[in-house]
Amino acid sequence: MGWGQVGQHRKHGQKGERKSGRHKHLWTYVQRYEPDYYGKKGFKTPQTITGQSHPNTINIQQLDELINKQTRHKQITKKQNKPYIDLTNLGYQKLLAKGNLTKPALIKIASYSKTAAKKIQEAGGQIMGMPKTQETTDENFEEPTTEEKTEEQPPKN
């Protein structure tokens, strides 16, 4: 009727698809003869680490240091008597506003924040070659009149 001693149970029971002991005392068997016994291998690198989900950004403070470094090494070009730097050729996609720009510069970048553009203009610089986006302001927004509101509402039963 039963199994008798505990030793008679060994290597006989099954738990669904997993054979008993494969993760304990039969581990060396699994390693040698069934290396794919456990399903998944490795891991997926998160996109935040590989940089696929976020654009490569640079702050104004880093930009100022980059301009100073390139000026010291005489690697920077000048246009309109101002340093000109093409950030897209250097691999950057977006300019952010942390820090301050100490001297005027002409900058080419694909996208930038509003405050970054403001800080560059305050320093006497300019962002070149990028189309300006049209922004909607509260002045352009018109509140619908009460007549229009009543016409749009469906009749109540």
Beta strands, then each sheet from edge to edge (+ up, - down):
strand 1: 14-15
strand 2: 18-19
strand 3: 57-59
strand 4: 77-79
strand 5: 82-86
strand 6: 94-96
strand 7: 106-108
strand 8: 111-112
strand 9: 126-128
sheet 1: 1+ 2-
sheet 2: 3+ 6+ 8+
sheet 3: 4+ 5- 7- 9-
end
